Amino acid sequence: MNSLFDYRQELDALQFTEAQKSALARQAVEAAGKASAPRRRRTALRSGLMAACLMLALAVGAGASGVLKTVVESFSGIFGGGKAQTEIIDSIGRPIGACDTDNGVTITADAIMGDRYNAAVVFTIRRDDGTALLPADTDPDSLLMGGFGGADLNVLGGLHGGSWFVDEVPGDDAIQMVQVLSADVPLTRCSATAEFEDLCWFDESVGQPVVLIEGHWKFRFDVNYEDTSVSLGGGETFQQGGMTFTVDGISISPVAVKVDYTVNREVQWSDSGSGQQSEHDRRQLERYLENVEILLTTKDGTVLDLSNSGGSIKPENGMTKCSKSLVFEEIIPLEEISSLSVGGIVYPMA
């Protein structure tokens, strides 16, 4: 997570008050100056839009520059460029083209792909005069946005995600930002507002972010697509930590997975009012969400641990409704997946 937006959305799953969320979000931005530079790329999977039929978006601002990339050009270098992967990208992804310009820099939403509950969008940040966007030898992993940092989907439900930067051609006038989003409600026919403020670089020598490009960019686009995911399971139970977990449903696609389950005990938050997550709340988060194992096995025997998926926790009538979801590091054709297991329950792919 690299912005107020990312942290605020993550907090929605933790059931803090609005005042606590605001305080924590401000602290998250300030904490960027006290921690090591965030690493966007993970070794196995990225936390992380959408399937077919995306309606073309219109830019609110002016100043689009360059030729609009194809969906395959936007995604294949990030989510895999094999033949099967590019075929999937070409069939489910859609171009966007919405943009805004400020301070001689244009940010464009290039393309979008995903499934019913998960989305991934690629943005290009480009200097309009063609000069180098970043200082020489800038590490993309050290980049972050200021107060705003990506697209916010207009859905009435929990939302989490993250973003990272990719410099396809170091030293040129542009850089790409990839954002992944997961929701606990369908993302079909929703709208998105993309908002960005100040491109920054985390300077480890001083331990805080430094503004590279000042600006404020904001535009909207409409999202419409066909669901390409398939459903697995429902009703199976497993025991863990003295509680019973019931799998309500699993949604899996070539780009992401979502697992819904109910725990037979209501989560109890401390509501300490301190604005900081207590040790009690951290243990609750582990018990209900983080410690639920999700493993994906491909037909070649590779096992991917998806247990670090983000999600939501909602107390309800003496029980707790939970959802975990994740956008894959690379596109995985469904025919290459052997099974998915949740809490030790194995669900073979048909």
N, C-alpha and C positions, 0 to 999 in steps of 0.2 A: 504494500500500500504506500502511495507516495503523495497523498494530498488530504486536505480536509474532507473532501468528498468520500474517498476510500474509507477513511477512519470512521466517519459519521455513519456510513452504511453498515459497516461491521458492527457498530454499537447497537444498531437496531435489533440485532439478534440477542443482545444481552439484557434487555428489559430494564435499562436504566431510565431515569426520568429525563425529560427534555433538557433540563438545566444541567444535569450531570453529563449528558452527551455533549452539549456545547462546550462545557469546561474541558472534558477529555479531548475533544477534537482540537481545541486550541492548544492543549498541552502536547498533542501529537505533532503539530507543526513545529512547536518550539523544540520538542525533543529531537527533531531532525538535526539540530545543531549539536546534540550531545551524544549521538550514536554514530556508528560507522555508516558509510554510504550504503544505501539499500541495494541489494542485488536482485534484479528483475528476473533473470533466467534461472530456472531450477533444473536439476539434473534429470528428473523423470517426467514431471508434469507441471504445467502452469495452471494456476487457479483460473479461470475463465473464464457467432451470434447468428447466426440465424439461417434457417432453411429457406427454401425457394420463395419466389414471388415477392421480393422486396420492392416496394414502390420507390421510384426515383425521387430523391430528396432535392428540394430547392434551397439554395443558399439565401440566408437572411442578409448577410453582408455581401459586399462586392469584392472583386479583386482576385478571382481564381486565376492561377497561373499554371502553365504547363499542360501537358496532355493527360486526360483522365486515364488512370491505369485500368487494365482489365482486372477482374477478380482474381484470376490465376496469378497475374503479376504481383498483386498485392499480398496474397496469402501463401503462395507456394514456398517462398524462401523462409517463411516463418513456421508454418505448420506441416512442411514436408512437400517435396517436389517429385515424388515417385509417380509413376503413371496412374496407379489407382487413386492416389491422393489428389492429383490434379484433376482427375475426372470427377471426383466428389466435389472439390472446390468449384469446378465449373458448373456443376449441376445444382448446387444448393446456395452458392454465394451470389450476391448481387452488388453492382456498383452503387455508390451514393452520389458523390460530387458536391455535397453541401459544404460551404466554406464561409470564412469571415477573415477580414484583413485589418490589422492594426500595426502601427509603427513600422511599416514596410515589410511585414511578415504576414503570410497567409497560412492559415491552418485549414486543411481540407479533410473531410471524412471520405476516404477512398472507397472502401468496400466493407461489406458486412456478411457474416455467415453464422450458422449455428443450428440450434434445434428449438424445441418447444420451450425449454426453461433456461437455456444458456445462450450467450451471445458473444461474438468477438468482432471487433471493428478495428480497422487500421486507419490511422490518421497520418497525413504528411504535413510537416511543418517546414515551410519554404520561405527563403528570403527573396523578395520580389525583384531585386536588382541583379540577381544571379551571383552575387558574391558569397563567399563561404559563410554558412550559417553559424558555425561554432569555431572557437579557437582551435588551433592545431592540436592534435593528439588528445582531444577530449574523450574520455571514456563514457560511452553511452550509459553504462551502469551507474554512473555518478549523477545522471540527470534526473530532475524531478520538477513537477509543476508546483506553483505556489498555492494560493487559496482555492483555486478550482483546477480540476485536472481530468476532464473527460466527459463522457455522455452519461446522463441520468435518464433512465427509462421511466416513463410515466405509467407506473403500475401500482396497484393497491395491494402491496405485499412486501415481504422482506426482500432485500437486494444486497448482494455482496459481490466483491470482485477485486481487481487490481490492474496494474498497468506496468509496462516497461518500454524502453526505447531500443530501436534498432537502427544502426547507421549503415545503410546498404552501400553507400559510396562515400567513404571518409574524405573530408575536405571539400565536399561539394556544397551546394546551396540548400540542402534539405536533409531532414532526418525523419524517421518514422516512429510513431508511438502506437503500440498495440494495447488495446484495452479489452479485458474479459469481464463479463457480467453474468451472474447467476441469480435467478429469482425463485421464490417458492410458489409463484403463480405463473400461468402461461404468459409468454411475451408476445403473443400474436396480436397484430393490429394495434400496437401501442405506438406512441410517439416518443421521441428522444430529444433532449436538449443538451447539446454539447457546449461546455463552457470551460475556458482556460484562462489562467492568469499567471503571467511571468514565468518564463522558462528559466530554471535555476540549475546550478551545478553545486554539488556538495564538495566543499573544500575541506579535505581531511586535515590540512595543516592548521586551519583555524577552528575546525570542528563545527562548521555551520554552513547552511546554503548561501550561495552568492548568486545574485540575479545576473543572468547573461543577457536576456532579452526582456525588456518590459513590454507589457501589453495586456489587453483584455479582449478575448475572442468569444463570441457566442452565436450559435445558430441552431436551428431545429431541423429534424428530418422525421418523416413518417416511416414506420416499419410494418411490413406485411409479408407473410411467408407461409409456406406449407410445412407442417410438422413431419420431419423425417425420422423421428425416434421410434423405438419399439418398446413395448412394456414387458416386464418380467415380474413374476411372483405376486404375492399379496396374501397376508394372513399367517405366514410362517413366524415362529417365535424362537428366541434364544435367550439364555440367562447370562447376566453379566453384572458383577458388582452388587449382587443381592437384589437385582431388579429384573423384570421381564420386559423384553423388547419385542414388539410385534411389527413386522415389516408390512407397511401399508401399500407400497408400490415402488417399482424401479423403472426409471426411464433411461434408456441408453441409445446413443446415436454414434456416428463416426467421429463426432467432435466433442462429446461430453457425456456425463452421467449424472443422474439425480436419484437419490434414495430417500424415501419418506418412511418414517417409523414412529411408533407410539410407545412411550415408556409408562409402565403402570404406577408411576409415582410422580407427584408434582414437584418440579424443580423449585427450590427455595433460594431466592436471592437475598443477600444481606441488606440491601438498600441502606448502606452506611451513610450516604450523603457526602462522602469525602471527595467524590469526583475521581477516585482511583479504584481500580478493580481490587477487591479484597482477596485474601488467600482463600476464604470460603467460596467466593464466587468463581475463582480460578478452578477449584476442585470440582465444583458443580459443572462447569463448562467441560472439563475433562470427562466426567462420568457420563454425561448425557450426549456429548458430541464427539470430542476428540478421540476418545478411546474406542469408538465403534469402528471396527476394522472393515475396510472395503478393499478387496483385491480383484484385479482384472487379470485373467490368464489368456494369452493368445495361443493360437494353434501351434506355434513353434516352441511353446514351453515358457515363454517370457512371462514373468509375473510383475505387474505394476501395482504398487501400493498406493491406493487413492485415499487412505485414511485421513490425510491432512486436508481433505476438502473443507471448504468453508460451509456455513449454513446458518440455520435459525433454530431457536429453542422457544417454544410457546406453551406456558402452563394452561391447562384447559380441563375443567371439571375433575380435579383430583389426579389428572394424568398430565403427560407432557408430550406435545407434538413436536417432532424434530424433522429437519430436512438437511441433507448434505448434498452438495453438488460441486462439480469441477469441470472446467474445460481442459481437454487433453493437451499435453505438450505437442503432440503430433496427431494428425488425423489417422484414425484406425478404422479401416473398412470393417463393417460388421461381420463379413464372411471370414475375417481373420481372427475374430474373437472366439475363444473356446468357452469361457464361462466367466461369471461374475459372482463373487461371494461376499456376503454381508454377515458379520458376526459369526462366521463359520458355516453359514448356510450357503450351499453352492447352487447357483442357477445356471444351468447349461444354456448356451445359445442354440436356438433351433437350427 
